[in-house]
Amino acid sequence: MSIFITVAIVFLVLMIVYQIAQASEYAASLRTTEKERQKKTNHLMAILLSAFFLLGIYAIWFCHNALKGQLLLTSASKEGEAYDSMFLVTIIVTGIVFFITHILLFWFAYKYKATDDKNSSYFFAHNNKLELIWTTVPAIVMAVLVAIGLRNWMNVTSVAPAKADVVEIVGKQFNWLIRYPGKDHVFGKRNYRNINDATNVLGIDEKDPASADDIVAQNGEMHIVVGKPIKLIIGARDVIHDVGLPHFRLKMDAVPGITTTMWFTPTITTAKMKEMTKNPNFVYEISCDQMCGKGHYSMRGTIIVETQAEYDAWMATQTAYFAAPAKAAPADSAKTSPAPAVAVK
């Protein structure tokens, strides 16, 4: 209700301003000639544009100050640092261009407003030198920025280091399925025909010997080791999803029927990040960055970055997906022996 009232008030204020402007224009038309009215209107518009520019600059500064504490901290991966550097360079280059062009734009709107002086500005329809400059320079700058981006992209999508751990992550409406290869470091084969939500969520071939020790986490929680490269094998069970890792500055589409990969090296443990953010509930998020259905908003997983010792201890508690259920301990024979039969006459 409060939002509706606010919108209604804003609308009424705008209507009042519009009516005042209409009345002022009508009153001016009674006092002055058309040429004088046009001159005053141009002067007013030039002043308003200048005020709008100053207000916009203040808004940029205000938003930056208000949000700087809420922005992501330094990248939590070694490869993400290159993306942060690329982003900073892009912001500097485009920021310089933005301020130069907009200062000139609003200054020209004020300086060269319509006046009686016919020599206040000069118009020319064509200039080869200017067109060459404003076409060539931006093209070169953009090519450099694209080249930097391609270099970083090819790095994280290239062959992972030999010592890298491997984890499979599969998107499913609306959660993430995580699979670890077990002690043999080899994943069992998968076949979509084997998928069964009750017994085989990934369609793993149970007859494949490599599947025997595979570990599947259906709670969307991934454990990785700090300082050790991790390769993600990415897929989807139903529609297109996207593995978004904002704290590591990485993302990759998860496409049904197509396997995509990327790798990175985490540099900050979850425990350390909790200290840095002063947030005891901090978690590294796995977001779905592709609209995937009505439950898209809830498709969220987590990554636990820990030491090798912590990872090994956690892995020791995990059970293989196809492990036989533990047999019940034999019951006490004295307690389980049947009661003597009683003859019923």
PANUMI-538141 format. One record per atom (N, C-alpha, C, O, CB): x negated, y, z; residue in one letter. Coordinates in steps of 0.05 Angstrom, whole numbers, plus 5000, padded with zeros to 4 digits. Glycine has a CB too. Layout:
N
XYZA ...
//
This chain:
345
498349765000M 500050005000M 498350255000M 498950454986M 501950005024M 496150255016S 494350495017S 493150554990S 492750784983S 492150445038S 492450344975I 491250384948I 493250514930I 492650694915I 490350114936I 495850424932F 497950534915F 498350834921F 498651004903F 500550384919F 498250904947I 498651184955I 496351354945I 496751574936I 498851204986I 493851244947T 491551394938T 491651444908T 491151674899T 488951234944T 492451244893V 492651274864V 494851484857V 494551644839V 493351004850V 497051464872A 499251654867A 498451944873A 499052124858A 501651584884A 496851984895I 495952254902I 494052354880I 494252584872I 494452244929I 492152184871V 490252264850V 491752344825V 491152544812V 488252044844V 493752184818F 495352244794F 496852514797F 496852664778F 497452014789F 497952564820L 499352814825L 497453054823L 498153264812L 500852814852L 495053024835V 493053244833V 492353304805V 492153534797V 490553164850V 491953094789L 491253134761L 493553264746L 493053444729L 490552864747L 495953194752M 498253324739M 498453614746M 499053784729M 500853174747M 497853684772I 497853964780I 495754124766I 496254344757I 497553974811I 493254004765V 491154144751V 491854184721V 491254394710V 488453974753V 493053984709Y 493854004681Y 495954234677Y 495754394659Y 494953744671Y 497854244695Q 499954444693Q 498754724697Q 499554914684Q 502154394713Q 496854744716I 495555004721I 494055094696I 494055324688I 493654994745I 492554904684A 491054964660A 492855054637A 492255234622A 489454714651A 495154914634Q 497054984613Q 498155264618Q 498455424600Q 499354784612Q 498755324643A 499855594650A 497755804645A 498356024634A 500755604679A 495255744652S 493055934648S 492655994618S 492256214610S 490455844661S 492755774602E 492455804574E 494655974561E 494256144544E 492355534560E 497055924571Y 499356084561Y 499156374568Y 499656554552Y 502055964571Y 498256424593A 497956704602A 495756844586A 495957074579A 497256714632A 493556694581A 491356814565A 492256884537A 491357084526A 488956624565A 493956704526S 494856754499S 496457014497S 496657134475S 496556524489S 497657094518L 499257344518L 497457594521L 498157814513L 501257344541L 495057554533R 493257774538R 491157824517R 490258044513R 491957744565R 490257604504T 487957624486T 488557504458T 490657384454T 485557474498T 486757554440T 487057444413T 486057164412T 484757064431T 485457624392T 486657024390E 485756744387E 482756724388E 481756534400E 486856634360E 481356904375K 478356894375K 477256924403K 475356784410K 477257114356K 478357104418E 477357144445E 477956904463E 476256824479E 478557394458E 480256784459R 480956544475R 479056314468R 478156174486R 483856454469R 478356284443Q 476556074435Q 473756114447Q 472455924455Q 476356064404Q 472956364447K 470356424459K 470256364489K 468256254498K 469656724454K 472356444503K 472456384532K 472556084537K 471355984556K 474856524544K 474155944521T 474355654524T 471655524520T 470955344535T 476455534505T 470155604499N 467555484494N 465655534518N 464155364526N 466355604468N 465755774528H 464055844551H 464755684575H 462955584589H 464256144558H 467355644580L 468155484603L 467355194600L 466455074619L 471255504607L 467655084576M 466954804571M 463954764575M 463054564585M 467754724543M 462354964566A 459454944569A 458654934599A 456954784607A 458055174555A 459955104615I 459455104644I 460354844656I 458854734673I 460855344657I 462654744649L 463654494660L 461854254653L 461454084670L 466554434650L 460854254628L 459054034620L 456454044637L 455453834645L 458354054590L 455454284642S 453054314658S 453554214687S 451854074699S 452054604659S 455854284697A 456654194724A 456953894725A 456153764744A 459254334734A 458053784704F 458353494702F 455653354702F 455353144714F 459953414677F 453753464688F 451053354687F 449753354714F 448653144723F 449253504667F 449953574728L 448753594755L 450153394774L 448853274791L 448953874766L 452753374772L 454253194789L 453452904783L 453252744802L 457253234785L 453052844758G 452152574750G 449452504761G 448952284771G 452152544720G 447552694760I 444852654772I 445052604802I 443752424812I 443052894766I 446752754815Y 447152724844Y 448352444849Y 447552314869Y 448952944856Y 450252364833A 451552104837A 449551874834A 449651674849A 453852064817A 447651894815I 445551694811I 443851674836I 443251464846I 443851754787I 443051904846W 441351914870W 442851804894W 441651654910W 440352204876W 445351874897F 446951784920F 447351484919F 446951354940F 449651924920F 448051374896C 448451084894C 445850934899C 445850724912C 449551014866C 443651034890H 441050904895H 440450894924H 439550684934H 438751054880H 440851124938N 440351124967N 442250944982N 441450815002N 440651414977N 444750934974A 446750774988A 446350474984A 446950325002A 449550844979A 445250394961L 445050104955L 442249994958L 441849754955L 446050064927L 440250164962K 437550054962K 437049844984K 435349674980K 435550284965K 438449865006G 438149665027G 439549405021G 439049205034G 439149775053G 441349405001Q 442949164995Q 441849024970Q 442848804963Q 445749244990Q 439849134958L 438749004934L 437048764942L 436148744965L 436949204918L 436648584923L 435048344929L 432248414936L 431048604925L 435148154905L 431048274954L 428248314961L 426448224939L 427348164917L 427548184988L 423948204945T 422048114925T 422747834916T 424047684930T 419248114937T 421947764892S 422647504880S 421547284898S 419347304909S 421547474852S 423147064901A 422346844917A 420946624900A 420546404910A 424746724931A 420246694876S 418746504859S 416546644845S 416646884840S 420646364838S 414446504839K 412146614825K 412846714798K 412046934789K 409846414823K 414446564783E 415246634756E 417146874757E 417147034738E 416546404742E 418746894778G 420647124780G 419247384784G 420347594777G 422547074803G 416747384794E 415247634797E 414747764770E 414748004767E 412647584811E 414347594749A 413947704722A 416547834712A 416448034698A 413047484703A 418847724720Y 421347844712Y 421848104726Y 422848294714Y 423647654718Y 421048124751D 421248374766D 419548584753D 420348814751D 420548334796D 417148504746S 415348694732S 416448794706S 416449034700S 412548564728S 417548604690M 418848674665M 421148864669M 421549054654M 419748424650M 422748804690F 425148974695F 424249254703F 425549454695F 426748854718F 422149274719L 421149544727L 420149704703L 420749934701L 418849514748L 418649574685V 417749704661V 420049804644V 420050024634V 415849514644V 422149634641T 424449704625T 425949934638T 426750114623T 426349464623T 426249934664I 427550154678I 426050414674I 427250624670I 427950094708I 423450404676I 421750654673I 422050764645I 422551004641I 418850594679I 421750594625V 421850684597V 424550794590V 424851014580V 421150444578V 426650634596T 429350724589T 430250964607T 431751134598T 431350494592T 429250964632G 429851194649G 428751454639G 430151664639G 428851144677G 426251444629I 425051694618I 426651784594I 427252024591I 422051634610I 427351594576V 428851664552V 431651774561V 432551974549V 429251424534V 432851644580F 435551734589F 435452024599F 437152184591F 436551554612F 433552094616F 433552354628F 432852564607F 433952784606F 431552374651F 430852504589I 430152704568I 432452754550I 433152984545I 427752594552I 433752544540T 435952584521T 438352714533T 439552884520T 436752314509T 438952644558H 441352764570H 440853054579H 442753214579H 442252604594H 438453114588I 437853394594I 438153564569I 439253784570I 434953424606I 437053464547L 437253614522L 440153634512L 441053844502L 435553484500L 441553414515L 444353404506L 446053624520L 447453774507L 445653134511L 445853634547F 447553824562F 446454104559F 447954304560F 447653744591F 443754134557W 442654404553W 443454514526W 444154754524W 439554394555W 443454354506F 444254444479F 447254514479F 448054704466F 443654224458F 448854354493A 451754414494A 452254684507A 454154824500A 453154194510A 450454764526Y 450755024538Y 449555244521Y 450755454516Y 449555024566Y 447055204513K 445555414499K 446855484471K 446955714463K 442655324495K 447755274457Y 448755324430Y 451855314429Y 452955224409Y 447555114411Y 453055404450K 456055424448K 456755634428K 455155814421K 457255494477K 459155614418A 460055804397A 460056094408A 461156154429A 462855734387A 458656264393T 458556554399T 458856714374T 459056604352T 455856624414T 458856974377D 458957154354D 456357164339D 456257254316D 459857424362D 454157074352D 451457084340D 451156854321D 450956624329D 449257084362D 451056914295K 450856704275K 448056584273K 447756364262K 451656814248K 446056724285N 443356624284N 442456484309N 440056434313N 441456854278N 444356414327S 443656284352S 442655994349S 441255894366S 446056294371S 443455874327S 442555594322S 442055554292S 443055714275S 444655394332S 440555344286Y 439955284258Y 440855004252Y 440354814267Y 436955314252Y 442254964230F 443354704222F 441854604197F 441554754177F 446354724216F 440954354199F 439854234175F 440953944173F 441253814193F 436754234175F 441553864149A 442953604145A 441053374143A 441853144147A 444553614120A 438453414137H 436653194133H 433853274139H 432953494132H 436953084104H 432353084152N 429553134158N 428152854159N 428452714179N 429153294184N 426552794139N 425252534137N 423352484161N 423252264171N 423752504111N 421952684169K 419952654190K 421352584217K 420452404231K 418352914193K 423452734223L 424852674248L 426152394248L 425952254268L 427052884253L 427352324226E 428652064224E 426551834226E 427151624238E 430152034198E 424251884215L 422051674217L 421151644246L 420651424255L 419651754199L 420951874260I 420051864288I 422051724306I 421351544321I 419452144298I 424651814304W 426651704323W 427651424315W 429251304329W 428951894325W 426651324292T 427251054285T 424950864291T 425250644302T 427951034255T 422550964285T 420150794288T 419350764318T 418750534327T 417850914273T 419350974333V 418450964361V 420250784378V 419150604391V 418351254373V 422950814377P 424550634392P 424350344383P 424450164400P 427450714390P 423950304357A 423650024347A 421149894358A 421149664365A 423650024316A 418950054360I 416449944370I 416749884400I 415849674409I 414050134365I 417950064415V 418250024444V 420049784449V 419449624466V 419550274457V 422249764434M 424049534438M 422649274431M 423049074444M 426549564421M 420949274410A 419549034402A 417648944425A 417348704430A 417949074376A 416349134438V 414449074460V 416048954483V 415248754495V 412949324469V 418349074490L 419948974512L 420948694506L 421048524524L 422249164518L 421848644482V 422848384474V 420548174475V 420947954484V 424048394446V 418148254466A 415848074467A 415247994496A 414647754501A 413448204454A 415348184514I 414848124542I 416947924553I 416347734567I 414848384560I 419447974546G 421647804554G 421347514543G 421747324557G 424247914546G 420647494518L 420247234505L 417947084519L 418046834522L 419747264475L 415847224526R 413547094539R 414446974565R 413746744572R 411247294543R 415947124581N 416847024607N 418846794603N 418746604618N 418247254623N 420646814583W 422546604578W 421146344570W 421846134579W 424546694557W 419246374552M 417846134542M 416246004565M 415745764564M 415946204519M 415446164584N 413946054607N 415645864624N 414745634629N 412746274624N 418045954631V 419645794649V 421145564635V 422145384647V 421745964663V 421245574608T 422445364593T 420445174580T 421144994565T 424345474572T 417845224585S 415745054573S 415544794589S 417044754608S 413045204573S 413644634582V 413144384597V 412244444625V 410344604629V 411044204582V 413544334644A 412844384672A 410144264679A 409344064666A 415044274691A 408744364700P 406244244708P 406543954716P 408743874725P 405144404732P 404443804713A 404643514718A 405343454747A 406543244753A 401943384711A 404543624765K 405043574794K 407843664803K 408543634826K 402943724811K 409443764784A 412043874792A 414043654801A 414043434789A 413244024768A 415543714821D 417843534829D 420043574808D 420143774794D 418843604857D 421743384806V 423943394786V 426643344801V 426843154816V 423543184763V 428543514795V 431143494807V 433243534784V 432843714767V 431643694830V 435343374784E 437443414764E 439743554778E 440543494800E 438343144753E 440843754763I 443143904773I 445343904751I 444743984729I 442344194782I 447643814759V 449843784739V 452243944749V 453143914772V 450643484735V 453344114732G 455644274738G 458244114734G 458543974714G 455744524722G 460044144753K 462644004751K 464744194764K 464244304785K 462643724766K 466944224751Q 469044404762Q 469944294790Q 471144084791Q 471444414743Q 469244434811F 467844684813F 465744664835F 465944784856F 469844914819F 463744494830N 461444464848N 459044364833N 459244294809N 462244274872N 456844344847W 454344254835W 453643974846W 453843924870W 452044454840W 452843794828L 451843534836L 448843524833L 447743594812L 453243304818L 447443444854I 444543444854I 443543164856I 444443004872I 443443614878I 441543094838R 440442814839R 437442824841R 436042984827R 441342664814R 436342664859Y 433442634863Y 432642354853Y 434242164855Y 432642664893Y 430242324841P 429542064829P 428641854849P 428241624841P 427242114810P 428341914874G 427541704893G 424541664893G 423041814881G 429041454888G 423741444906K 420841384909K 419441324883K 417041364881K 420441164929K 420941214864D 419641144838D 419241384820D 417941354799D 421240924824D 420341614827H 420141864812H 421241834784H 420341984765H 417241954811H 423041654780V 424341614753V 427341614757V 428441474774V 423241344740V 428741764740F 431641764741F 432741524726F 431741444705F 432742024729F 434841414737G 436341214723G 437941334700G 438541574700G 438241054742G 438541174680K 440041274657K 442841354664K 444041244684K 440041064634K 444041534649R 446741624653R 448441574628R 447441594606R 446941914662R 450941514632N 452841484610N 455541604618N 456641514639N 453041184600N 456541794603Y 459041924612Y 461341724614Y 463241784628Y 459742134592Y 461141494600R 463341294602R 463441174630R 465441054638R 462841084581R 461241194645N 461141074672N 462141264694N 462341184717N 458340994679N 462941504686I 463641704706I 466241624720I 468241554708I 464041984694I 466141624747N 468441564763N 468141734789N 466241704804N 468641254770N 470041904793D 469842094816D 469641944843D 468542054862D 472142274817D 470641704844A 470641564870A 468041414875A 467041404897A 472941364871A 466841294853T 464541124857T 462041204841T 459841104848T 465240844849T 462341374821N 460041434804N 460441714791N 461241724768N 459541214782N 459841924806V 460542194798V 458842284774V 459642464759V 460242384820V 456442164770L 454742244749L 454642044726L 453242104705L 451942284759L 455941824728G 455941624707G 453241484704G 452341424682G 456641754680G 451941444727I 449241314728I 449541014721I 451440884730I 447841354755I 447740914705D 447740634698D 446740474721D 444340474727D 446040584672D 448540334735E 447840184759E 445939944752E 444539854770E 450340084772E 446039854727K 444339624720K 441439704714K 439639534712K 445539484695K 441039964710D 438240054705D 436640034731D 437440154751D 438340344693D 434439894731P 432839864756P 431940134767P 431740164792P 430239704750P 431540334750A 430740604760A 432940734776A 432340934790A 429840774736A 435340644773S 437640774788S 437840694817S 439140824832S 440240714774S 436440474824A 436840354850A 436240544873A 437540534894A 435040114853A 434240724870D 433540904892D 434241194887D 433441374901D 430540884897D 435841244866D 436741514860D 438441624883D 440141474894D 438241534834D 438041874890I 439541994912I 441342214900I 440342384885I 437642114934I 443842214907V 445742414896V 446942574919V 448142454938V 447942274879V 446742834917A 448043014937A 450343144924A 450043284904A 445943224948A 452743114935Q 455143234923Q 456043484938Q 458143594931Q 457443024924Q 454443574957N 455143814972N 453944064961N 454144274972N 454343785001N 452544034938G 451344264924G 448944374938G 448144604934G 453444484922G 447644214955E 445244304970E 442744174958E 442543934957E 445544245000E 440844344950M 438444254938M 436044314957M 435844534967M 437944374910M 434344124961H 431944164977H 429444164959H 429143984942H 431643934999H 427744364962I 425344384946I 423044464964I 423444574986I 425644574922I 420544424955V 418144474971V 416944744964V 416544804940V 416144254968V 416244904983V 415045164979V 412245124967V 410744954975V 414945335005V 411545294947G 408845284935G 408445054915G 406345034904G 406845254956G 410544894910K 410344674892K 412244714869K 414644754873K 410844394906K 411344694844P 413144724821P 415444534822P 415144294829P 411644694795P 417744624814I 420144464813I 421444484785I 421844704775I 422244544835I 421844254773K 423144254746K 426044174750K 426743974762K 421644054727K 427844334738L 430744274739L 431644164712L 431244284691L 432344534747L 432843934713I 434243814690I 437143884693I 438443794711I 433643504688I 438144034674I 440844164677I 442844044657I 442244014634I 440544464674I 445243994667G 447343894650G 450043964661G 450244104682G 447143594647G 452143884647A 454943944656A 456643704650A 456243564630A 456044204642A 458643664666R 460443434663R 462943504647R 464143324635R 461243334690R 463743754646D 466343824634D 466144064615D 466444024591D 468343874656D 465744304626V 465644544610V 462944674614V 461244574629V 467944744617V 462444894600I 459845034602I 459745174629I 461545334636I 459445234579I 457645114644H 457045254669H 454345404665H 453245404643H 456945054694H 453345524686D 450745654684D 449445654712D 450645754731D 451045944674D 447045544713V 445545534738V 444245804743V 442345874730V 443445304738V 445445954761G 444346224767G 442746214794G 443846144814G 446546434769G 440246294792L 438546304816L 437546594821L 435246654814L 436146104814L 439246764831P 438547054832P 436147114849P 434547294842P 440847204843P 435646974871H 433347024887H 430746944874H 428647034881H 433646884914H 430946754855F 428546664840F 428346804813F 426546744798F 428646364837F 430346974806R 430447124781R 430746944757R 429647004736R 427947294779R 432246724759L 432446534737L 435346454733L 436946474751L 430746284742L 435946374708K 438646264702K 438346094677K 436646154660K 440746484699K 440145894675M 440145724651M 442845604647M 444145524666M 437945504653M 443845604622D 446445484616D 446445184622D 444445044617D 447145534587D 448645084631A 449144794635A 451344724615A 453644794618A 449944724665A 450544574594V 452344524571V 453044224570V 451144054571V 451044614545V 455544154567P 456243864565P 454943744540P 455043854518P 459343834563P 453743514544G 452543374521G 449743464514G 448443344496G 454243394498G 448743674526I 446143784520I 444543814546I 445543924566I 446344064505I 442043724546T 440343754570T 438644004566T 437144034547T 438643504574T 438744184586T 436944414586T 435144394611T 435744254630T 438544684587T 432844524609T 430944504632T 429644774637T 429544954620T 428644304625T 428744814661M 427045044668M 425544964693M 426344784708M 428745304672M 423345104698W 421745044722W 420845304735W 420545504721W 419344864715W 420245294760F 419245524775F 417745424800F 417945194807F 421445714782F 416345604813T 414845544837T 415845714860T 415245954860T 411845584833T 417345604879P 418345774902P 416045864919P 414145704924P 420445614918P 416146104929T 413946214945T 414746294973T 412946344989T 412846454931T 417346294979I 418146375006I 420146175017I 422146115003I 419446665005I 419646065040T 421445865051T 424046005060T 424146245064T 420145725076T 426145845064T 428645945073T 428346075101T 429446285106T 430745725074T 426745945118A 426346045145A 424946315144A 425646505159A 424645845162A 422946345127K 421546605124K 423346815113K 423247045122K 419046565106K 425046745094M 426846945083M 428947035103M 429847265103M 428346825058M 429646865122K 431546945143K 430247165160K 431547345169K 432346705160K 427647135165E 426147335180E 425947595164E 426347815176E 423347235187E 425347575139M 424947815122M 427547965119M 427548215119M 423947735094M 429847825117T 432447965113T 433748025140T 435748165141T 434247795097T 432647915161K 433847945188K 436647835188K 438447945201K 433748235197K 437047625173N 439747505171N 439447205177N 438447055160N 440947545142N 440247125201P 440046835208P 441646645191P 441246405191P 440746805237P 443646755176N 445346595159N 444546605130N 446046515112N 448246685162N 442246715124F 441346735096F 441046465083F 440046275095F 438646885094F 441846435058V 441446205042V 440746285013V 441646495003V 443846015042V 439046125000Y 438646164971Y 441046054957Y 441845824961Y 435946024962Y 442146214939E 444646134926E 444246014899E 442546104884E 446446374924E 445845814893I 446145714865I 448945804856I 450945704865I 445845394863I 449046004839S 451546104830S 452146004802S 450345924787S 451546414830S 454645994795C 455445934767C 455846194753C 457646344759C 458045754766C 454046254734D 454146514720D 455546504693D 455146664675D 451346614715D 457346304691Q 458946284666Q 461846224675Q 462346034690Q 457846054648Q 463746384665M 466546344672M 467346054664M 467245984640M 468346554658M 468145894683C 468545614678C 471345514686C 471845274687C 466445444692C 473145694693G 475845614700G 476845764724G 475545944734G 475845314706G 479245694733K 480545844755K 479045824781K 479345994799K 483345754758K 477445614785G 475945584810G 473045684808G 471445624825G 475945304819G 472445834787H 469745924782H 468546074806H 466146044812H 469646104757H 470146234818Y 469246404841Y 468146234864Y 466446334879Y 471546574851Y 469045984866S 468245814889S 465945634883S 465045484900S 470645654899S 464945644858M 462845454850M 460145564859M 458845724846M 462845414819M 459345474882R 456945584895R 455445354909R 456545194924R 457745804915R 452845354904G 451145164918G 448945304933G 448745554932G 449944964898G 447245154947T 445045284962T 442445134957T 442444894950T 445745284992T 440245274960I 437645154958I 436145194985I 436145414996I 435945284935I 435044984995I 433444995020I 430544965011I 429644765002I 434244765040I 429045185015V 426145175010V 424645125036V 425045275055V 425145454996V 423144915037E 421844825061E 419044725056E 418144705033E 423544615075E 417644665078T 414944565075T 415044275066T 417144145066T 413344585102T 412744165057Q 412643885048Q 413343695071Q 414843505066Q 409843825038Q 412443755095A 413143585117A 416143585123A 417343365128A 411543665143A 417343815122E 420243835127E 421843685104E 423843555110E 421144125128E 420843715080Y 422143585057Y 421943285060Y 423943135056Y 420943675030Y 419543185067D 419242895070D 421042785093D 422142575090D 416242825077D 421242935114A 422942855137A 425842845128A 427342665135A 422543035161A 426643045113W 429443045103W 429942815083W 432042675085W 430143315089W 428042765065M 428342555045M 428542285059M 429942105049M 425942565025M 427142255081A 427141995095A 429941935107A 430541695113A 425141995118A 431542125110T 434242085121T 436342025100T 438641965106T 435142325138T 435542055074Q 437442025053Q 437741735044Q 435941575047Q 436642195028Q 440141665035T 440741395026T 441141384996T 442441564985T 443241285041T 440041184983A 440441154954A 443441144948A 444941034963A 438940904944A 444141254924Y 446941274917Y 448240994915Y 450640964922Y 447241414891Y 446740794905F 447940534901F 447040334922F 447240094919F 447140424874F 446040444945A 445140264966A 447540114978A 449740224980A 443740424989A 447139854984A 449339694996A 450039805023A 448239885038A 448539394998A 452539815030P 453339915057P 452139735079P 451939495076P 456439925059P 451439865100A 450239715122A 452239505133A 454539565136A 449339905145A 451139265139K 452839055150K 453439115180K 451739215194K 451538785147K 455839045188A 456539085216A 455038895234A 454638665226A 459639055220A 454238975257A 452838805276A 454738585285A 457138635289A 451738965300A 453738345289P 455438125298P 456638185325P 455238275343P 453837855299P 459138125327A 460538185353A 459837975373A 459037755366A 463538205348A 460238035399D 459837855421D 461837625419D 464237665418D 460137995449D 460637375418S 462437145414S 464337105436S 466637005432S 460736895411S 463637185461A 465437145484A 467837335481A 470037265490A 463937205510A 467337565468K 469537755465K 471237705441K 473537785440K 468438035464K 470037555422T 471537525397T 472637245394T 474037185375T 469737585374T 472037065413S 473136785410S 476136795414S 477136925432S 471836595431S 477536645397P 480436655398P 481436535424P 480236355436P 481636505374P 483736635433A 484936535457A 486036255452A 486836195430A 487236725467A 485936085473P 486935805469P 489835805461P 491535955471P 486635645495P 490435625443A 493135605433A 495035505455A 494335335472A 493335415409A 497335615455V 499335545475V 501635405461V 502835515442V 500435795492V 502235165470A 504435015457A 507035145464A 507635195487A 504334725464A 508535185444V 511235295448V 513235075446V 513534935425V 511935525427V 514635035468K 516734815468K 519334915457K 521234765456K 517134695497K 
//
